[in-house]
């Protein structure tokens, strides 16, 4: 199908239900769809039109999308095309490798890249475990630099965190 305004292939098929005479179907190319959606921002369908316009502004033309689909993870070998089809990444490194392509997608879907939902009950334990590992690494580095004062401060902090963690574990066991 071709665009109503030019001879380019129609990639957007918009049905307006606001007309009194019934639904109006429009077949538009990407260029005319962008103009139509920006012009329609003042109508009640602005939220839908805005979402479509936002999608157009992601810079994903056919050519750019084809180039992006060829991008592969050097660790697991998954391509961005496979990710788009399955909705799943292959390994943890994919989040880093595809980050500049995933961030606009996540912002478009969730309006943010920060998780703001529920966390597992034991997530605090995982966070403190990661903090302990980081502090031990810092303490080893301080000893290697012969900064014994800093190493002792870190050691004391490690003991404080470990003691606090053991009291939390006993408290949670008593609750269960």
N, C-alpha and C positions, 0 to 999 in steps of 0.2 A: 504494500500500500504506500502511496506517495503523500507527501505533505500537501495540505490544502493550499498553501501559499507559494510553494516552489516545487521543483521536481525531485527534491531529495527524498530518500526513504523516510517514511514516518516511523519514528521510534517511540513516540508518545501518543497514546490514545486516551483523550480526556473526555469524560462524559459529565456534562453539567446538568444537574437536576433542578436548578433554580429557575429555569425558563417556564413561563406559564403554559406554553404550548406543548410541553413534554420535554423529555431529555434531549439535549443537543450533544452530538458526538463530534469531536474534533480530532483529526489526525494531523500531528505536527512533527516536524523534524526537531532535532535538539535545539537549534538556534531559535526557531520560532516558539518552541515550548518555553524556553528561557524568557523570551520577551513577554509571552502571554502570562506566565506565572508571576513575573515581576509587576506587570500591569494589574493583575488581579488581587494584589495584596490588600486592597481596601474592601474586598467583599467578605461575606461571612465564611466563605471557604478558604480564608486566608491561612488558616492553620495547615490545611492539607496542601494548598499551593505552596506555602512556605516550606513545608517538608520536602516537597518535590524540588523546589528551587534550591534548597540546601543540598540535596543530593546532586543536582547539576553542578553546584559550586565545588564539589569535591575534586574536580579536575579529572574525572574519569571519562574521558572521551574514549571512543572505540580503540583508537591507536594506543593511548596511554594504558588502557586496561589490558590490551594485548601484550604490551611490554612488561607490565606488572605481573601478568600471569606466567611469564617465563622465569621470573625470579625464583630461585631455589635456595633452600637452607643447606649450607655446607655440611651440617652435622647429620641430619636425618634424610635429606634429599627431597622433602616435600616441597611442591611448588605452590605459589600463591593461588594458582588455578585450582589445585586440589583442595586447598583450604576453602576457597569460595564455594566449591561444590559440596564439600562435606560439612563445613562449619567447624572443623576441628583442626588443631595444629598437631604436628608430629612429635615435637620434643620441647622441653623448656627453653632451649636456645632460640626457637622460632619467635618467641615474644620479643627478643632483642633484635633478631635479624629482620623481622618484618615490622618493627616498631613504628617507623615513620609512615607506614601504610596502614597499620592497625589503629593508630591513634585517631585519625579523622573518622574512621569507621565506628570506633567506640563512642566518640563524641556525638556522631550522628545518631547512633542507636540509643545511647544512654544519657546524652547531654553532659557526660563527665567521664574521666578516666580513673576516678577515685572510687573505691568500693565504699558504699555507705549503708550496706545491709547488715544482717545479723552475722555474728562471728561464732565459731564453735566455742563451747564452754571452756575447753582446755586450750584455747588459743593463747591465753596469757602465759601458760606454761611453755608453749613453743617460742613465744617472744622472749621470755626470760632465758630460755636455753640458748637462743641465738645470741643474746646479750652476753651470756657467760662465755660462749666460744670467742666472741669478739674481744672481751676483756682479757681472756687468757692469751690470745694472740698479741694484744697490746703489751701485756706483761712480759712475754718472751722478747718482744722487740726492745722494751725498755732495758731488760737485762743485757741483751746483746749490745746496746748502746752504752752500757754501764751506768744507766740512770737508775740507780738503786732506790732512790727516794721515790720516784714515780712508780717503780715496780712494787714497792711496799704499799703505796696508796691504792694501787689497783688490786693487790692481794687482799687488803682490808675490805675493799668494796666487794670483791668476789665472796669473801666470807659472809658479809652482811646479806648479800643477795641469796646465797645458799641457805643461810639460816632462815631468812624470810620465806623462802620457797618450801623448806621442810615444815615450817609451822602452818603454811597454807595447805600442804598435802594432808597433815594430820587433821586440820579443821574440816576439810572436804570429806575425809574418810569417816569422821564422826557424824556428818550430816547424812551420809548414805546409810 
